[in-house]
Amino acid sequence: MIRRQPWTLPFLALLLALLASCWIGGLDPCLPPGVPSEEGRGAMLVRSGSWLYRLGGWDDSVLSSPRVSKALLGEEGEAEGWQESASLPGGLRHGAAFSAGNFVYVLGGSDDKGPVDTVYYTAVHADGSLGFGADDHWEANIRPLPEGRSSAAWVVYDGWIFLIGGVTATGATSSGATNSIIRARIYQDGQVGQWYTSAEILPEALWGASAAELDGRLYVAGGADAQGAGALGVKAGMVSFALGADGALSDRRIETDLPIALQKPILLADRGDLILAGGFSGESWASKVYRYHDGLWTETPFAASAEGPFFGHAGGSLLYQRSLGTEATDIGRLEGLNLAPEAPTVQPGSGLVPAGSPVLVGMQPGVTVRYRTDGLAPSAADPAWPGTLAAPFTVSSENLPSMELSLVAFGPDGSVSPVTHREYLLRSGSLFVVTEGTLPLHEAGYSGLDSHSMPIAANSLWYRMRIDRAGAYRLAWADADQNPAYSARIMLTVYEADLYTEVPDRDGADSPLSFVLGAGDYYLQISDLDGQEGRNFGLSLSKE
């Protein structure tokens, strides 16, 4: 039964004003339909190492709160000693909150006016405090989201953050929900890079879905569509995508439906299975817990009346926000599942990295992480990785031409996590480059090539690509292998502003290259394959 609060005229007037700010299809995507605010708080729960954080959500005045609380986790997953921590820059609820490396992030969400495009991050210190140096604050990312987005599902995978569905400020549908999936690289300094829209989409526009990574696939479960008519708008579908290099998604597959339709359930991977817990059915909060194995859902004997999709995981226990909870201390702990340790989180993700990059490893309390640098799966006899967020070595020239890092977490009971694998390539050069200038941007339909040549004193050069407006762009080129009018044989690589993250080509073609780019500066590196100075080639950048 849903507990209902008596309505007073002042309270009703305030609530209606707030609901109008993010109303879609007859319901508020920031609050489960028909549920009073105290039963759907929209707070965000994040575990970073041995610390658990509760961020934002509705406050007692039905306003978005900036409040952040923290608690130290014991080895069995008990959260004790809740205390205040660095507040968010403003009130937020229903954002995508997660940890990566030694940072905690909040992407998007809603304030009291609707979905926002902000990206906030802050550093986590050994004592659990948040901030940079002695200053306990959050930083705003240089690049915001492409649009305001709230109630999205998300997954962090190999250095990429994915946002899936949600309610957008612009709205992919007339009522605000979207079926799009966007992704961005998490840089070594904590910044989030440029956003790319995946060619893969959800089968329908959804908000309030949950997502998890299992065996190299991204699973998206439940959610509500844009119609939002109570239980009729809540979905039971589940879809998965193959996760590839550079965060590319492919091979969309419709999976077995959930046992019941749910929005905002908890979804997590465990021992090759998926665990589903709690969530809202459109009529009431659910409490059953299910396990997904070999395409079948099985009900477990456990219960967790949880408001997802946020959760913590430590000591084999599932930590969750109680669906009727109003305070940070209202955290439930489900012990009977005996969850295997989570795979260690590792930053940076695979790919090109700057020389001297520290490798940051996040682990649960009570586990021992062991590692190898030859790509093989670690055993209990391999070296232990010290510290919760330690860096025993950096990626350096000693690791050339590449380093394959593998890590596994071992629980005190002998249980073993999945393997986390990273393959790093060291790109020579500095964080600063001298460019030959900014490439001219031609209008759509331009078919010519501008003539360029390698400088006499170098066989590698850089150009800036300045993009003022998000959209599709085409980079065409030709060298001696394509056209005898040119003498150089060249190789091209396009980087984001960090000069290490390669921009994924949309079509995988050699020439022309097609990109969907957000506004900002990108950098094009051109190398002469023959090492011959002063030779020429053709190049042009145009809109599509």
Buried (B, 14 or more C-beta within 10 A) or exposed (E): EEEEEEEEEEBEEBBEEBBEBBBBBEBBBBBBBBBBBBBBBBBBBBBBBBBBBBBBBBBEEBBBBBBBBBBBBBBBBBBEEBEEBBBBBBBBBBBBBBBBBBBBBBBBBBBBEBBBBBBBBBBBBEEBBBBBEEEBBBBEBEBBBBBBBBBBBBBBBBBBBBBBBBBBBEBBBEBBBBBBBBBBBBBBEBBBBBBBBBEBBBEBBBBBBBBBBBEEBBBBBBBBBBBBBBBEBBBBBBBBBBBEEBBBBEEBEEBEBBBBBBBBBBBBBBBEBBBBBBBBBBBBBBBBBBBBEEEEBEEBEBBBBBBBBBBBBBBBBBBBBBBBBBEBEBBBBBBEBEBBBBBBBBBBBBBBBBBEBBBBBBBBBBBBBBBBBEBEBBEEEBEEBEBBBBBEEBBEEEBEEEBBBBBBBBBEEEBBBBBBBBBBBBBEBEEEBEBBEEBEBBEEEBEEBBEBBBEEEBBBBBBBBEBEEBBEBBBBBBBBEBEEEBBBBBEBEBBBBBBBBBBBBBEEEEBBBBBBBBEBEBBBBBBBEBEEBBBBBBBBBBBE
